[in-house]
Every structure is written in C-alpha cells, then in structure tokens.
Amino acid sequence: MSEAPAMQTLYKDAVIPALQEKFGYKNVNEIPKLVKVTLNSGFGQADDRKAAAEAVIEDIGKITGQKAVPTRAKISVSNFKLREDEVIGARLTLRGQRMWEFLDRFINVATPTIRDFRGLSPKTFDGRGNYTGGINDHTIFPEIELDKVKRQIGFDISIVTTANTDDEARELLGLLGMPFRKVSGSGEGEGGEEKAA
C-alpha cells in the first residue's frame, strides 16, 4: 500500500484537532473534510478548437495525473461559429490520493511561483462550504515544460467539502495552507472570482 500524501497526513495530524478545538464538534463525523476537487477549462472562442482541446486535455493530464473529459456544446451558436456537440472545454474530478497530491502541489509548489501574487480571494465560497478559484496560466505547475507549451491555459478549481458553513470551510482550507489574501477593512478583495495568475 502506498504512503499517504503529505497533505492528507497534515489533515489527520494537525487540521482535525485544530478544527475540533475551534468549533467544538461533539461528533467526529461533523469535522469538515474534503470530498473532491474539480478542474474545468473552457476554450469556446478558440479558432482551432480541435487543437485547443488536445492541448488542454494533454496538459491537464500532466498536472493532475488523470485524463480530462472533453465538454461539448449542447446547441449550435452561429455567432461563435459553434456547432452542436463540438468540444468547447475539458473537465475532470479528483478524489482520494490524487486530490490530496494535486492540492499539495497547487498550494505549496505552484502558487508561490506566481508573479506579484497577493493571495486567493477568501470570499468565493458558495454559501455551502465549497470554494471556487481560478488560475489564468497553467505553466505555474512544474509538470509543464515551458518550451513545449502550445497555448496558455486557464482553469477554474472547485473544492467541495463537507463543511456546513463557509467559515468552517475557510478555516479548513486555511489550515491546509491555502494562500488566502488578507482582506483589509477598506473592502479590498470583495467582488467576483479571483484569478490567481
């Protein structure tokens, strides 16, 4: 049996006790945990959608160790020269060991390399303990060889948790090392989804 990912060990050894102390959970099943991480990339406006799809699916596979699934247009839109069933994006869902390993690399390896990075928005939770953020440039991941990049890819990252409130989920992700931006009293950082790179 393979060794547990470092972040999963951190969760068990440090995050669970810290959450229990802060929120006073009486039942171990109340303690928030991660369920899955989904990545979603769209390239609907790319002129060469077929080539874009191949590049995106290949590169997301390198980053996550799992093959992405193409997403297709449900209807034709003549203004966008889009035909029904044409590939317009790619998505995948990570669970278990791959989820922990991806989050570890995203938090501890990729985000520190972003130029002028001020942190991810701590406000883009959905009210039910799930977080969505985005990155504009996938080359922050070390698995991507810069000289082989055909196009810059951005994608949204959604983290689904069992937390009942956004505050509990924010604490969970913060304890795991998620680099949230410090929000000042002036209202800085409010608004829509933050793109990390």
C-alpha positions in Angstrom: 0.0 0.0 0.0 1.4 3.4 -1.0 2.2 6.0 1.6 -0.5 8.6 2.3 0.1 12.0 0.6 1.8 14.6 2.9 -1.3 16.9 2.9 -3.6 14.1 3.9 -1.3 13.3 6.9 -1.3 17.1 7.8 -5.1 17.0 7.8 -5.3 14.0 10.1 -2.5 15.1 12.5 -3.0 18.9 12.7 -6.1 20.1 10.9 -8.7 17.8 12.6 -7.5 18.7 16.1 -7.4 22.4 15.3 -10.9 22.4 13.8 -12.3 20.4 16.7 -10.8 22.9 19.2 -12.1 25.9 17.3 -15.7 24.7 16.5 -16.2 22.3 19.4 -17.5 19.4 17.3 -19.1 16.7 19.6 -19.1 14.0 16.9 -16.1 13.1 14.7 -18.3 13.0 11.7 -19.1 16.7 12.0 -15.5 17.6 11.3 -15.3 19.1 7.8 -13.3 17.1 5.2 -12.5 17.4 1.5 -14.8 15.4 -0.9 -13.4 16.2 -4.3 -11.6 18.8 -6.5 -12.9 19.6 -10.0 -11.0 21.4 -12.7 -12.8 23.0 -15.6 -11.3 24.7 -18.6 -13.2 26.3 -21.4 -11.8 27.4 -24.8 -15.1 28.1 -26.6 -13.7 31.1 -28.5 -10.6 29.4 -29.8 -10.4 29.4 -33.6 -8.9 25.9 -33.7 -11.0 24.2 -31.1 -9.8 20.7 -32.0 -6.1 21.5 -31.5 -7.1 23.5 -28.3 -8.9 20.5 -26.9 -6.0 18.2 -27.5 -3.5 20.7 -25.9 -5.8 21.3 -22.8 -6.6 17.6 -22.2 -2.9 16.7 -22.5 -1.7 19.4 -20.2 -4.3 19.0 -17.5 -3.5 15.3 -17.6 0.2 16.1 -16.9 -0.8 18.4 -14.0 -3.2 16.0 -12.3 -2.1 12.5 -13.4 -5.6 11.9 -14.7 -7.1 12.3 -18.2 -9.6 15.1 -18.6 -13.0 14.6 -20.2 -14.0 16.9 -23.1 -17.1 19.1 -22.6 -19.3 19.6 -25.7 -21.6 22.3 -26.9 -25.3 21.5 -26.3 -26.5 23.8 -29.0 -25.2 25.5 -32.2 -24.4 29.2 -31.9 -23.8 30.7 -35.4 -22.3 34.0 -33.9 -19.5 32.0 -32.3 -19.2 29.6 -35.3 -20.1 26.9 -32.9 -21.7 23.6 -33.9 -23.7 21.4 -31.6 -21.6 18.6 -30.0 -18.3 20.5 -30.7 -15.7 20.3 -28.0 -15.6 23.6 -26.1 -13.7 22.7 -22.9 -12.4 20.0 -20.6 -13.1 18.9 -17.1 -12.1 16.3 -14.5 -12.8 15.3 -10.9 -10.1 14.3 -8.5 -10.8 12.3 -5.4 -8.7 10.4 -2.8 -4.9 10.3 -3.2 -4.8 12.3 -6.5 -6.9 15.0 -4.9 -4.6 15.4 -2.0 -1.5 15.3 -4.2 -2.9 17.9 -6.6 -3.9 20.3 -3.8 -0.4 19.9 -2.2 1.3 20.9 -5.4 -1.2 23.7 -6.1 -0.8 25.3 -2.7 2.9 24.6 -1.9 4.6 24.5 -5.3 2.5 26.3 -7.9 1.1 29.4 -6.2 4.4 30.6 -4.7 5.8 30.9 -8.3 3.1 33.3 -9.4 4.5 36.8 -10.0 3.0 39.6 -7.8 0.8 37.0 -6.1 -1.3 38.6 -3.4 -3.3 35.6 -2.4 -6.5 33.9 -3.5 -9.8 35.6 -2.7 -11.2 34.3 0.6 -14.7 35.3 -0.5 -15.5 33.0 -3.4 -17.4 30.4 -1.4 -20.9 29.3 -2.4 -22.6 29.5 1.0 -22.5 25.8 1.5 -18.8 25.3 2.3 -17.5 24.9 -1.3 -14.7 27.0 -2.8 -14.1 28.0 -6.4 -11.0 29.9 -7.6 -9.2 30.2 -10.9 -5.8 30.5 -12.5 -5.0 32.1 -15.8 -1.7 30.4 -16.6 -1.2 26.6 -16.1 2.6 27.0 -16.6 2.9 27.7 -12.8 2.8 23.9 -12.4 6.2 22.2 -12.6 4.9 19.3 -14.7 4.5 21.7 -17.6 7.6 22.2 -19.8 7.6 25.8 -20.9 9.3 25.1 -24.3 6.6 22.6 -25.2 3.6 24.8 -24.3 1.4 25.3 -27.3 -1.1 27.7 -25.7 -1.7 29.3 -22.3 -4.5 27.5 -20.4 -6.6 28.8 -17.6 -9.0 26.8 -15.5 -11.3 27.0 -12.5 -10.6 24.9 -9.5 -13.6 23.9 -7.3 -13.0 22.3 -3.9 -16.0 20.5 -2.4 -16.1 20.0 1.3 -18.5 18.6 3.9 -18.4 21.8 5.9 -21.8 23.3 6.8 -20.7 26.9 6.6 -18.2 29.0 4.6 -16.4 29.9 7.8 -15.7 26.3 8.6 -14.6 25.6 5.0 -12.4 28.7 5.0 -10.8 27.5 8.3 -10.3 24.0 6.9 -8.6 25.2 3.7 -6.6 27.9 5.6 -5.2 25.2 7.9 -4.2 23.2 4.9 -2.1 26.1 3.7 -4.5 27.7 1.1 -2.9 31.1 0.4 -5.9 33.4 1.0 -5.4 37.1 0.6 -5.7 39.2 3.7 -8.7 41.3 3.4 -8.5 44.8 4.9 -11.4 46.8 6.3 -11.5 49.0 3.3 -13.4 46.3 1.3 -10.4 45.3 -0.8 -10.7 41.9 -2.2 -14.5 42.0 -2.5 -16.3 41.1 -5.6 -16.1 38.3 -8.1 -13.9 35.3 -8.5 -10.2 35.9 -8.2 -7.9 34.7 -10.9 -4.6 33.6 -9.3 -2.2 34.0 -12.2 
